[in-house]
Every structure is written in structure tokens, then in C-alpha cells.
Amino acid sequence: MKARIRKIGVWVEETHIEGGKPIGPPTRKAVACAVIENPFAGQYVEDLEPLMEIGAELGGMLGEKAVAALGIKPADVESYGKAAMVGEDGELEHAAALLHPKMGAPLRVAVEKGTALVPSSKKRGGLGQDLDIPLGHKDAAYVRSHFDGIEIRFNDAPRPKEILVAIAVTDSGRPLPRVGGLKHEDAKGEDGLR
């Protein structure tokens, strides 16, 4: 089953000043998201494999769009995350089917590597509701400077029988990180942790 996409949105957020201090170069985050039809809205379906296949399709497509929005090479992505919001006729398990079994592999291709788990969130919501996308370092989960997030919203989504699916990537960590821990430049990225 292929995704029936009603719309796609891409956002880039740049932080130039934090706490009154200029950030150079600015920290940047990009989100690519799709509003898709939920083929199982309003009904209980045991086999969610079709949503898993859509997750694989969207993981690659949205990952590539987010990287392109930053104008960087896939290897220069430092952190990533994913999220989905089902409309009121959907189940949280529909979001889980999109995000977990098959989305990760094509997303990791889009960002070149990605040994760490992809942070994720799922929720039920309605028109205009914010969707928070958690972020973490793509290769070393213990890099605290990259624990972050970004939120997006469409004023007309998700409708009751839709799902809003998002992928976020960054070219850096938080602006002015000062909470210690493993630094990006010291991460080996071999085990997804350090």
C-alpha cells in the first residue's frame, strides 16, 4: 500500500541568538512532514503491515526532504527524530505502525548512518494541534547537547481519518549547550550510545 498524501510541509528553524548571545553559525533544524489518509481509521484491524510499509516509504522520502531543506550532505546530519499524530478516528497503534517497524532503515540511509535509536513520539489530536518531535544525536545517544525537540503544526490537519507524520533533522545540537556529557566531536558512533 502506498501513502495517500494530502499535503507535505517542510520547515527550517534557525537560532541566531540565544540568551542574548549570538550563535555562529546558527543552529538549524528541519522538519519534513506529510498528512496522509489513515486507511484503518474508525475500525479495528489486526494486521497493520500496510501502515508499516507506508512508514518505510515516508521514512526515506521525508528524511531526504529534511536533509535537502538544510542544504547539507546526509553525513552532516547530527541529530534526528520522528513523530506521528493520528486524527480522532485513528489509534495510537496506527502511529506506532508507521514509526517503528520499518521507518528507521530508509531514514538512516537518508542521513547516512544513524546507529542510535531514533527518538519518537505519538499522539492523537485534531486540526491545528502541535506535534512535538523529539531529537537525539543520530550516532551516539549519550551526546546530551543534542537532546532537543521541535514542534510543527498544520492548521487543517490531522482530520479525523488522517495521520500527520514528521521527520526532523539538525546540523548541530542545542545552542550554547552547557550540561556536560559526551561531545559531538568525541562520539565514536559505533554502538549507538557513545
Secondary structure by P-SEA (a helix, b strand, c coil): ccccccbbbbbbbbbcccccccccccbbbbbbbbbccccccccccccaaaaaaaaaaaaaaaaaaaaaaacccccccccccccccccccccaaaaaaaccccaaaaaaaaaccccccccbbbbbbccbbbbbbbbcccccccccccccbbbbbbcccccccbbbbbcccccccccccccccccccccccccccc
